[in-house]
Amino acid sequence: MGFSTIAAAAIIGVCVLAAVNTFSGSVIPSISQLNNAYEDLNDRMIERVHTDVVITGVSATSGTPFNLSITVKNNGSETLDASKFSVLVNGTLYSFNCSSSYLYPEDSVVFTVSGLTERGFKRIKVVCENGVSDYAGYAV
């Protein structure tokens, strides 16, 4: 009876060690990856809170097709990459040229959308890389 008790304790001990090894090999790396994902989410949320863009002016050239110049000011504290913006006119995504590569805080850039043909009242939406946007309207 003494030997069987020792053998049972040894078997239980080995099973506990195997369980701890499995836990540390699979769960701990997952927890580390989850922590890294939350840190990235926190960084993106802080960047979004510090971003604010405003459309300060919209003008169109005469003729058909016409070009649309959209002046955008960065009222936030983040420097924004102008190539990662999106410009939508009445919900349609258009390509654009920009007067500068970056939009620095308290600075403005001009986005030029070329080749527009539809006339009348239109809504413009300018969206930054992190999802912050502003709307404006214009009529041609």
Buried (B, 14 or more C-beta within 10 A) or exposed (E): EEEEEEEEEEEEEEEEEEEEEEEEEEEEEEEEEEEEEEEEEEEEEEBBEEBBBBBEEBEBEEEEEBBBBBBBBBEBEBEBEBEEBBBBBEEEEBEBEBBEEEBEBEEBBBBBBEEBEEEEEBEBBBBBBBEBBBEBEBEB
